[in-house]
Amino acid sequence: MKMKNYLIFTTLFLLAAKPVMAHDKGAPGPCKQIAEACKTAGFVKGDWKKGDGLWRDCVDPIVQGQTTVAGATKPLPTVDPVIVSACKEKNPKFGEGKVGSK
């Protein structure tokens, strides 16, 4: 009898936990997608003085709608405008920082 109760409890626990685990594996949010596109394009956190900084030379300009950045050493990656809009809607202050190394 104890084994049957244990199996029932374990099964119910796993069924209840499954939606939470599935949610954690979901696609990243729109703002994170922008940052990931910049990382994939070779931009590096903290390298803004070199012209390939993650935030100043890539993320912030994309969110602010710029297509080029003065002093940047790499072209901006293409990010779907729908993702940028979704990011702004979800986090209005995201990407408001300074742009470029100048």
C-alpha positions as CSV (number, residue, x, y, z in Angstrom):
1,M,0.0,0.0,0.0
2,K,2.8,2.4,0.8
3,M,4.4,1.8,-2.6
4,K,1.2,2.6,-4.4
5,N,0.8,5.9,-2.4
6,Y,4.4,6.8,-3.2
7,L,3.9,6.2,-6.9
8,I,0.7,8.2,-7.0
9,F,2.3,11.1,-5.1
10,T,5.4,11.0,-7.3
11,T,3.3,11.0,-10.5
12,L,1.2,13.9,-9.3
13,F,4.3,15.8,-8.3
14,L,5.9,15.3,-11.7
15,L,2.8,16.3,-13.6
16,A,2.4,19.4,-11.5
17,A,6.1,20.4,-12.0
18,K,6.1,19.8,-15.8
19,P,4.5,23.1,-16.8
20,V,7.1,25.0,-14.7
21,M,10.0,23.1,-16.2
22,A,8.7,23.7,-19.7
23,H,8.3,27.4,-19.1
24,D,12.0,27.7,-18.0
25,K,13.1,26.2,-21.4
26,G,11.0,28.7,-23.4
27,A,12.4,31.2,-25.8
28,P,14.2,34.2,-24.3
29,G,12.4,37.5,-24.0
30,P,12.6,40.1,-26.8
31,C,15.2,42.2,-25.0
32,K,17.4,39.2,-24.4
33,Q,17.1,38.3,-28.1
34,I,18.5,41.6,-29.1
35,A,21.5,41.2,-26.7
36,E,22.1,37.7,-28.0
37,A,22.0,38.9,-31.6
38,C,24.7,41.4,-30.7
39,K,26.8,38.8,-28.9
40,T,26.5,36.5,-31.9
41,A,27.7,39.4,-34.1
42,G,30.9,39.7,-32.1
43,F,30.0,42.6,-29.7
44,V,31.6,42.3,-26.3
45,K,30.4,43.6,-22.9
46,G,32.7,46.4,-21.8
47,D,34.5,46.9,-25.1
48,W,32.9,50.2,-26.0
49,K,36.2,52.1,-26.1
50,K,37.3,49.7,-28.8
51,G,34.2,50.2,-30.8
52,D,32.6,46.8,-30.4
53,G,30.9,47.2,-27.0
54,L,27.8,45.1,-26.4
55,W,25.6,47.9,-25.1
56,R,26.9,51.2,-26.5
57,D,27.8,49.9,-29.9
58,C,25.0,47.4,-30.5
59,V,22.1,46.9,-28.1
60,D,21.3,50.6,-27.4
61,P,21.6,51.7,-31.0
62,I,19.3,48.9,-32.2
63,V,16.7,49.7,-29.5
64,Q,16.9,53.4,-30.4
65,G,16.4,52.7,-34.1
66,Q,19.8,53.6,-35.3
67,T,21.4,51.8,-38.3
68,T,25.0,52.9,-37.8
69,V,27.1,53.9,-34.9
70,A,30.0,56.4,-34.9
71,G,33.2,54.7,-33.8
72,A,31.8,51.2,-34.1
73,T,34.1,48.6,-35.7
74,K,31.3,46.1,-36.6
75,P,28.0,46.5,-38.5
76,L,24.9,46.1,-36.4
77,P,23.1,42.8,-36.7
78,T,19.7,42.7,-38.3
79,V,17.0,42.4,-35.7
80,D,13.3,42.1,-36.6
81,P,11.5,45.3,-35.7
82,V,8.7,43.3,-34.1
83,I,11.3,42.1,-31.5
84,V,12.5,45.6,-30.9
85,S,8.9,46.8,-30.4
86,A,8.1,43.9,-28.1
87,C,11.2,44.7,-26.1
88,K,10.3,48.4,-25.7
89,E,6.7,47.4,-24.7
90,K,7.9,45.0,-22.1
91,N,10.7,47.2,-20.7
92,P,10.4,50.8,-21.9
93,K,13.7,51.9,-20.3
94,F,15.8,49.1,-22.0
95,G,18.4,50.4,-24.4
96,E,18.3,54.1,-23.3
97,G,22.0,54.4,-22.7
98,K,24.7,56.3,-24.6
99,V,25.5,55.3,-28.1
100,G,29.0,54.9,-29.6
101,S,32.4,55.6,-28.3
102,K,32.5,59.3,-29.2
